Amino acid sequence: MRRGVGEAALAMVLGLAAAARADVYSYRDRQGVLHYTNVPAVAGPLLVIKERPLPPASPMLVPGRRWLPELMSRPLPRADATVYDGLIRAIAERYGVEYALVKAVIKAESDFDRTAVSRKGALGLMQLMPQTAAFHQVRNVFLPRDNIEGGCRHLRMLLDRYGGNLPLVIAAYNAGTQRVEDAGGVPPIAETREYLARVLRYRAAYLGAGPGILAASR
């Protein structure tokens, strides 16, 4: 698109050009009228504004603290226990992690609340701590796909670290690898041992998937 304007309107043109982020050229026609254009279609135009490239967008890891409380205060319907089954199956299969284990961890961690935030700062369905989410390159911890992706990556890493030993994997997911290795097994922490028992119970229910699964998973 080409525009011809008088010198008096230069400021307006420059403002529009800055908003549109495009190069701007000027030239005079045979009658001496000064023109401005973003298309150098005439011979000898003078470049007066050079567009600067936009910086790359930074990935969003977690929402800012200012609007997080407002987001969390919005009423949301309680998620059905099967609402994320398709995502869980697809992502767990991709990482070679058992579907029932991933779903059991989600049940124990957030009870399928995608906006869950713990007192310690764990976030989303699989309650990823910010440093864990960053390590696994999770862009949006409250987006179910991103959160489950990060959680499955973390479980895969723990399964490899402990040779598939589920009690150690689950304990490390809750308490961290350092505490598990310092204790030489499941650490003697009441919260971690209760968490381990719950995840194993939920996993058994999801593996069975029988009529009593809802009662067993409460």
Order of alpha helices (4+ residues) and beta strands (2+ residues): beta-alpha-beta-beta-beta-alpha-alpha-alpha-alpha-alpha-alpha-alpha-alpha-alpha
